[in-house]
Amino acid sequence: MEHPYGRCQHCGERLYAHIEGDYQCVNCDRRYTEADLETRAV
């Protein structure tokens, strides 16, 4: 996993880049795509 990027919508912990190309919360194991994170930033 790489550097943190954004926050989990469920628990608020940091998201980390996953080897499969998406982002994962290591606290609650939720996964987010880059598109999910872009819609939150707008």
PDB file of N, CA, C and O in Angstrom:
ATOM      1  N   MET A   1       0.831  -1.184   0.000  1.00  0.00           N
ATOM      2  CA  MET A   1       0.000   0.000   0.000  1.00  0.00           C
ATOM      3  C   MET A   1       0.874   1.245   0.000  1.00  0.00           C
ATOM      4  O   MET A   1       1.961   1.278   0.577  1.00  0.00           O
ATOM      5  N   GLU A   2       0.359   2.259  -0.666  1.00  0.00           N
ATOM      6  CA  GLU A   2       1.117   3.497  -0.794  1.00  0.00           C
ATOM      7  C   GLU A   2       0.578   4.563   0.141  1.00  0.00           C
ATOM      8  O   GLU A   2      -0.146   4.270   1.093  1.00  0.00           O
ATOM      9  N   HIS A   3       0.939   5.792  -0.143  1.00  0.00           N
ATOM     10  CA  HIS A   3       0.588   6.924   0.697  1.00  0.00           C
ATOM     11  C   HIS A   3      -0.926   7.078   0.862  1.00  0.00           C
ATOM     12  O   HIS A   3      -1.689   6.681  -0.018  1.00  0.00           O
ATOM     13  N   PRO A   4      -1.360   7.654   1.990  1.00  0.00           N
ATOM     14  CA  PRO A   4      -2.786   7.861   2.217  1.00  0.00           C
ATOM     15  C   PRO A   4      -3.385   8.866   1.242  1.00  0.00           C
ATOM     16  O   PRO A   4      -2.710   9.788   0.786  1.00  0.00           O
ATOM     17  N   TYR A   5      -4.669   8.673   0.928  1.00  0.00           N
ATOM     18  CA  TYR A   5      -5.368   9.551   0.001  1.00  0.00           C
ATOM     19  C   TYR A   5      -6.827   9.631   0.425  1.00  0.00           C
ATOM     20  O   TYR A   5      -7.573   8.670   0.232  1.00  0.00           O
ATOM     21  N   GLY A   6      -7.241  10.724   0.982  1.00  0.00           N
ATOM     22  CA  GLY A   6      -8.639  10.910   1.341  1.00  0.00           C
ATOM     23  C   GLY A   6      -9.024  10.187   2.619  1.00  0.00           C
ATOM     24  O   GLY A   6      -8.181   9.644   3.332  1.00  0.00           O
ATOM     25  N   ARG A   7     -10.315  10.196   2.886  1.00  0.00           N
ATOM     26  CA  ARG A   7     -10.858   9.582   4.099  1.00  0.00           C
ATOM     27  C   ARG A   7     -12.005   8.643   3.748  1.00  0.00           C
ATOM     28  O   ARG A   7     -12.724   8.860   2.773  1.00  0.00           O
ATOM     29  N   CYS A   8     -12.164   7.614   4.542  1.00  0.00           N
ATOM     30  CA  CYS A   8     -13.250   6.649   4.377  1.00  0.00           C
ATOM     31  C   CYS A   8     -14.582   7.324   4.701  1.00  0.00           C
ATOM     32  O   CYS A   8     -14.693   8.034   5.701  1.00  0.00           O
ATOM     33  N   GLN A   9     -15.577   7.105   3.868  1.00  0.00           N
ATOM     34  CA  GLN A   9     -16.905   7.677   4.099  1.00  0.00           C
ATOM     35  C   GLN A   9     -17.583   7.015   5.289  1.00  0.00           C
ATOM     36  O   GLN A   9     -18.462   7.612   5.910  1.00  0.00           O
ATOM     37  N   HIS A  10     -17.188   5.800   5.610  1.00  0.00           N
ATOM     38  CA  HIS A  10     -17.843   5.040   6.676  1.00  0.00           C
ATOM     39  C   HIS A  10     -17.269   5.351   8.066  1.00  0.00           C
ATOM     40  O   HIS A  10     -18.016   5.653   8.996  1.00  0.00           O
ATOM     41  N   CYS A  11     -15.935   5.273   8.199  1.00  0.00           N
ATOM     42  CA  CYS A  11     -15.342   5.417   9.531  1.00  0.00           C
ATOM     43  C   CYS A  11     -14.431   6.632   9.682  1.00  0.00           C
ATOM     44  O   CYS A  11     -14.055   6.981  10.801  1.00  0.00           O
ATOM     45  N   GLY A  12     -14.067   7.289   8.560  1.00  0.00           N
ATOM     46  CA  GLY A  12     -13.245   8.490   8.636  1.00  0.00           C
ATOM     47  C   GLY A  12     -11.746   8.264   8.641  1.00  0.00           C
ATOM     48  O   GLY A  12     -10.977   9.225   8.668  1.00  0.00           O
ATOM     49  N   GLU A  13     -11.316   7.010   8.614  1.00  0.00           N
ATOM     50  CA  GLU A  13      -9.878   6.726   8.586  1.00  0.00           C
ATOM     51  C   GLU A  13      -9.301   7.015   7.206  1.00  0.00           C
ATOM     52  O   GLU A  13     -10.048   7.168   6.240  1.00  0.00           O
ATOM     53  N   ARG A  14      -7.991   7.089   7.111  1.00  0.00           N
ATOM     54  CA  ARG A  14      -7.321   7.373   5.842  1.00  0.00           C
ATOM     55  C   ARG A  14      -7.452   6.203   4.877  1.00  0.00           C
ATOM     56  O   ARG A  14      -7.502   5.039   5.275  1.00  0.00           O
ATOM     57  N   LEU A  15      -7.506   6.553   3.594  1.00  0.00           N
ATOM     58  CA  LEU A  15      -7.531   5.548   2.535  1.00  0.00           C
ATOM     59  C   LEU A  15      -6.138   5.403   1.955  1.00  0.00           C
ATOM     60  O   LEU A  15      -5.399   6.381   1.831  1.00  0.00           O
ATOM     61  N   TYR A  16      -5.785   4.177   1.601  1.00  0.00           N
ATOM     62  CA  TYR A  16      -4.476   3.896   1.025  1.00  0.00           C
ATOM     63  C   TYR A  16      -4.650   3.264  -0.341  1.00  0.00           C
ATOM     64  O   TYR A  16      -5.592   2.505  -0.569  1.00  0.00           O
ATOM     65  N   ALA A  17      -3.734   3.581  -1.251  1.00  0.00           N
ATOM     66  CA  ALA A  17      -3.764   2.997  -2.593  1.00  0.00           C
ATOM     67  C   ALA A  17      -3.561   1.494  -2.482  1.00  0.00           C
ATOM     68  O   ALA A  17      -2.668   1.026  -1.776  1.00  0.00           O
ATOM     69  N   HIS A  18      -4.399   0.745  -3.185  1.00  0.00           N
ATOM     70  CA  HIS A  18      -4.331  -0.716  -3.186  1.00  0.00           C
ATOM     71  C   HIS A  18      -3.646  -1.181  -4.456  1.00  0.00           C
ATOM     72  O   HIS A  18      -3.687  -0.482  -5.469  1.00  0.00           O
ATOM     73  N   ILE A  19      -3.025  -2.331  -4.423  1.00  0.00           N
ATOM     74  CA  ILE A  19      -2.287  -2.858  -5.573  1.00  0.00           C
ATOM     75  C   ILE A  19      -3.195  -3.080  -6.786  1.00  0.00           C
ATOM     76  O   ILE A  19      -2.717  -3.064  -7.920  1.00  0.00           O
ATOM     77  N   GLU A  20      -4.491  -3.285  -6.563  1.00  0.00           N
ATOM     78  CA  GLU A  20      -5.435  -3.514  -7.658  1.00  0.00           C
ATOM     79  C   GLU A  20      -5.883  -2.221  -8.328  1.00  0.00           C
ATOM     80  O   GLU A  20      -6.675  -2.259  -9.271  1.00  0.00           O
ATOM     81  N   GLY A  21      -5.392  -1.080  -7.860  1.00  0.00           N
ATOM     82  CA  GLY A  21      -5.676   0.183  -8.521  1.00  0.00           C
ATOM     83  C   GLY A  21      -6.748   1.033  -7.871  1.00  0.00           C
ATOM     84  O   GLY A  21      -7.010   2.146  -8.327  1.00  0.00           O
ATOM     85  N   ASP A  22      -7.370   0.537  -6.823  1.00  0.00           N
ATOM     86  CA  ASP A  22      -8.364   1.348  -6.132  1.00  0.00           C
ATOM     87  C   ASP A  22      -7.795   1.764  -4.775  1.00  0.00           C
ATOM     88  O   ASP A  22      -6.588   1.671  -4.552  1.00  0.00           O
ATOM     89  N   TYR A  23      -8.655   2.218  -3.878  1.00  0.00           N
ATOM     90  CA  TYR A  23      -8.215   2.665  -2.563  1.00  0.00           C
ATOM     91  C   TYR A  23      -8.946   1.867  -1.502  1.00  0.00           C
ATOM     92  O   TYR A  23     -10.106   1.496  -1.685  1.00  0.00           O
ATOM     93  N   GLN A  24      -8.265   1.600  -0.382  1.00  0.00           N
ATOM     94  CA  GLN A  24      -8.833   0.764   0.665  1.00  0.00           C
ATOM     95  C   GLN A  24      -8.656   1.420   2.024  1.00  0.00           C
ATOM     96  O   GLN A  24      -7.618   2.015   2.314  1.00  0.00           O
ATOM     97  N   CYS A  25      -9.686   1.300   2.851  1.00  0.00           N
ATOM     98  CA  CYS A  25      -9.598   1.695   4.248  1.00  0.00           C
ATOM     99  C   CYS A  25      -9.097   0.478   5.024  1.00  0.00           C
ATOM    100  O   CYS A  25      -9.744  -0.570   5.011  1.00  0.00           O
ATOM    101  N   VAL A  26      -7.966   0.603   5.692  1.00  0.00           N
ATOM    102  CA  VAL A  26      -7.419  -0.535   6.424  1.00  0.00           C
ATOM    103  C   VAL A  26      -8.142  -0.758   7.746  1.00  0.00           C
ATOM    104  O   VAL A  26      -7.956  -1.794   8.384  1.00  0.00           O
ATOM    105  N   ASN A  27      -8.958   0.195   8.162  1.00  0.00           N
ATOM    106  CA  ASN A  27      -9.700   0.061   9.405  1.00  0.00           C
ATOM    107  C   ASN A  27     -10.955  -0.802   9.226  1.00  0.00           C
ATOM    108  O   ASN A  27     -11.188  -1.722  10.009  1.00  0.00           O
ATOM    109  N   CYS A  28     -11.766  -0.509   8.197  1.00  0.00           N
ATOM    110  CA  CYS A  28     -13.022  -1.247   8.011  1.00  0.00           C
ATOM    111  C   CYS A  28     -13.060  -2.038   6.702  1.00  0.00           C
ATOM    112  O   CYS A  28     -14.085  -2.640   6.382  1.00  0.00           O
ATOM    113  N   ASP A  29     -11.957  -2.047   5.938  1.00  0.00           N
ATOM    114  CA  ASP A  29     -11.807  -2.841   4.710  1.00  0.00           C
ATOM    115  C   ASP A  29     -12.711  -2.421   3.559  1.00  0.00           C
ATOM    116  O   ASP A  29     -12.889  -3.189   2.613  1.00  0.00           O
ATOM    117  N   ARG A  30     -13.281  -1.234   3.613  1.00  0.00           N
ATOM    118  CA  ARG A  30     -14.069  -0.757   2.467  1.00  0.00           C
ATOM    119  C   ARG A  30     -13.135  -0.343   1.352  1.00  0.00           C
ATOM    120  O   ARG A  30     -12.015   0.106   1.594  1.00  0.00           O
ATOM    121  N   ARG A  31     -13.615  -0.501   0.111  1.00  0.00           N
ATOM    122  CA  ARG A  31     -12.810  -0.158  -1.067  1.00  0.00           C
ATOM    123  C   ARG A  31     -13.506   0.958  -1.829  1.00  0.00           C
ATOM    124  O   ARG A  31     -14.735   1.010  -1.884  1.00  0.00           O
ATOM    125  N   TYR A  32     -12.716   1.853  -2.419  1.00  0.00           N
ATOM    126  CA  TYR A  32     -13.219   2.979  -3.194  1.00  0.00           C
ATOM    127  C   TYR A  32     -12.450   3.071  -4.502  1.00  0.00           C
ATOM    128  O   TYR A  32     -11.240   2.846  -4.536  1.00  0.00           O
ATOM    129  N   THR A  33     -13.155   3.403  -5.577  1.00  0.00           N
ATOM    130  CA  THR A  33     -12.485   3.662  -6.849  1.00  0.00           C
ATOM    131  C   THR A  33     -12.065   5.126  -6.872  1.00  0.00           C
ATOM    132  O   THR A  33     -12.505   5.916  -6.037  1.00  0.00           O
ATOM    133  N   GLU A  34     -11.224   5.480  -7.817  1.00  0.00           N
ATOM    134  CA  GLU A  34     -10.808   6.877  -7.948  1.00  0.00           C
ATOM    135  C   GLU A  34     -12.006   7.758  -8.290  1.00  0.00           C
ATOM    136  O   GLU A  34     -12.071   8.908  -7.857  1.00  0.00           O
ATOM    137  N   ALA A  35     -12.956   7.228  -9.064  1.00  0.00           N
ATOM    138  CA  ALA A  35     -14.167   7.977  -9.412  1.00  0.00           C
ATOM    139  C   ALA A  35     -14.994   8.283  -8.162  1.00  0.00           C
ATOM    140  O   ALA A  35     -15.575   9.363  -8.058  1.00  0.00           O
ATOM    141  N   ASP A  36     -15.054   7.346  -7.217  1.00  0.00           N
ATOM    142  CA  ASP A  36     -15.770   7.582  -5.960  1.00  0.00           C
ATOM    143  C   ASP A  36     -15.178   8.776  -5.219  1.00  0.00           C
ATOM    144  O   ASP A  36     -15.909   9.603  -4.674  1.00  0.00           O
ATOM    145  N   LEU A  37     -13.867   8.859  -5.205  1.00  0.00           N
ATOM    146  CA  LEU A  37     -13.192   9.932  -4.477  1.00  0.00           C
ATOM    147  C   LEU A  37     -13.312  11.265  -5.192  1.00  0.00           C
ATOM    148  O   LEU A  37     -13.387  12.307  -4.542  1.00  0.00           O
ATOM    149  N   GLU A  38     -13.332  11.254  -6.523  1.00  0.00           N
ATOM    150  CA  GLU A  38     -13.463  12.494  -7.290  1.00  0.00           C
ATOM    151  C   GLU A  38     -14.834  13.122  -7.091  1.00  0.00           C
ATOM    152  O   GLU A  38     -14.932  14.347  -7.017  1.00  0.00           O
ATOM    153  N   THR A  39     -15.887  12.330  -7.001  1.00  0.00           N
ATOM    154  CA  THR A  39     -17.228  12.881  -6.815  1.00  0.00           C
ATOM    155  C   THR A  39     -17.377  13.491  -5.429  1.00  0.00           C
ATOM    156  O   THR A  39     -18.173  14.414  -5.256  1.00  0.00           O
ATOM    157  N   ARG A  40     -16.650  13.015  -4.455  1.00  0.00           N
ATOM    158  CA  ARG A  40     -16.699  13.582  -3.110  1.00  0.00           C
ATOM    159  C   ARG A  40     -15.993  14.923  -3.036  1.00  0.00           C
ATOM    160  O   ARG A  40     -16.358  15.770  -2.221  1.00  0.00           O
ATOM    161  N   ALA A  41     -14.987  15.127  -3.875  1.00  0.00           N
ATOM    162  CA  ALA A  41     -14.191  16.354  -3.825  1.00  0.00           C
ATOM    163  C   ALA A  41     -14.908  17.544  -4.451  1.00  0.00           C
ATOM    164  O   ALA A  41     -14.554  18.688  -4.170  1.00  0.00           O
ATOM    165  N   VAL A  42     -15.906  17.298  -5.291  1.00  0.00           N
ATOM    166  CA  VAL A  42     -16.593  18.375  -6.012  1.00  0.00           C
ATOM    167  C   VAL A  42     -17.597  19.068  -5.138  1.00  0.00           C
ATOM    168  O   VAL A  42     -18.266  20.000  -5.584  1.00  0.00           O
TER     169      VAL A  42
END
